């Protein structure tokens, strides 16, 4: 199993190498220093007196300042890697991941679904949009050195770009019950042609956005939300996704991302858009929509740019 599948994996390995080298040097200085001083200043006779040793301000500063610099380097380096894991290029392939005891389900924009196995094309940025149906899980791909908790009731995201073909295991690293150790999936990194072929082989029915359009009419969204920017009982869906400084009642400004839209659907009274407070009568859909339906509605809103 090659651990340098992604740039992130290479960066993490470099950081670990740095930690091992600096720790090894520090350990050698400490241990051999102790041995040296223990031998050099060993008491020879019962009449030997301990010499008076004054402190050295420069040395005291040095052995405090050097570890501080090393710690700050490690902190900055780790933060950069963490930030890179959560950068999602606009052309990222989005895959919805749903965790449940004890299985990983994957849904693509085309509507294709798979369980405990998913495919991505090589050298293509991927954004995983993840949630859980029951307890907290944790999505971990050891070969890519990426991990993200998957929490019920909200979305978390994780990005990567596989640079080598192959099959890589996915583990759950948050204890989630009896079969926790068996909650594994397989990531298959294939060529773009093989990926397209895999999508077409079993691609049936509607895409996620098309399902969202269907639910838009079936679930009554059409009565309150327009698709052309016009105002109704509720705000229009046109251009909603990704909107920055989306102002709420009370002055709070939010980004209209997946979590905001999810909350607005399932608990409509939690965040009310400015200007819609007194007349906002949208019911809460918590318990009325499943994860697939919510994700489909979000994908439909994304298409309305």
Secondary structure, DSSP 8 states (H G I E B T S, - for coil): --S-SSHHHHHHHHHHHHHHHHHHHHHHHHHHHHHHHHHHT---STT---------HHHHHHHHHHHHHHHHHHHHHHHHHHHHHT---TT-EEEEEEEETTEEEEEETTS-EEESEEEEETT--EEEEEEESSS-EEEEEGGGTEEEEE-BTS-EEEEE---S-EEEEEEE-S--STTGGG-EEEEEEE-HHHHHHHHHHS--S--HHHHHHHHHHHTTGGGT--SSS---SS---TT-TT-SSEEBTTS-EE---HHHHHHHHHSTTTS-BTT-TTT------TTTS-HHHHHHHHHHHHT--
